[in-house]
């Protein structure tokens, strides 16, 4: 079975983001970028399935600027076999990414698409769901465990009240939750090997997809500063504040 994995280049999770002074977005100039953490979990899942013999080929896909090549090289160093960069300098929104990956699925015919449950820059949590709808495939979101046997998959997914178990037909679109696995570190020999793995570069127009944004960002602002807390003398004072000031009990 071939697997397609969506990997997004985002601001590194350890960086404190700054809003641009004109409020038009987040400042990404000279900021450390990295693979979206949930996409790392997606690549790791594909590699583990290949190591277990369920998967024969892993194709990593990224939609975005030329620098996404670095992110794809990381996916190759983790164990992906080849990569496709769908290059565009436009801002890409979830619907555009879903359309691009749908077009690639029509061409590549994977048996499984693995994506992160959300990208930590836009926090959209939409692309996997939109892709499943466009393909007309079943979707399993927030997956913490999956076992594929022939043309069915047994899935455990994280929901508010606990864990939900599902059975699904393949092909399937799944999105990864935090507890699915712990991604491996890339080693230097694997980084060197990844340089020789194939990385194809295509444009959205080559796939017949219009990636023009459909949503306009009106304003991006920092959250209000938290004010300092106060110390209370006793439990009675705390309860009084919770009841009469915060009005939470
Ligand atoms: P989102 O819906 O934006 O929160 O993203 C969810 C997941 O969709 C990510 O973890 C990726 O697996 C995939 N994805 C989103 N944007 C891109 C992109 N530009 N290139 C490749 N994959 C993407």
Boltz pocket constraint, residues with backbone or C-beta under 6 A from the ligand:
constraints:
  - pocket:
      binder: B
      contacts: [[A, 5], [A, 6], [A, 7], [A, 8], [A, 9], [A, 36], [A, 38], [A, 39], [A, 42], [A, 61], [A, 62], [A, 63], [A, 64], [A, 92], [A, 94], [A, 97], [A, 114], [A, 115], [A, 116], [A, 117], [A, 118], [A, 119], [A, 120], [A, 122], [A, 123], [A, 124], [A, 125], [A, 126], [A, 127], [A, 128]]
      max_distance: 6.0
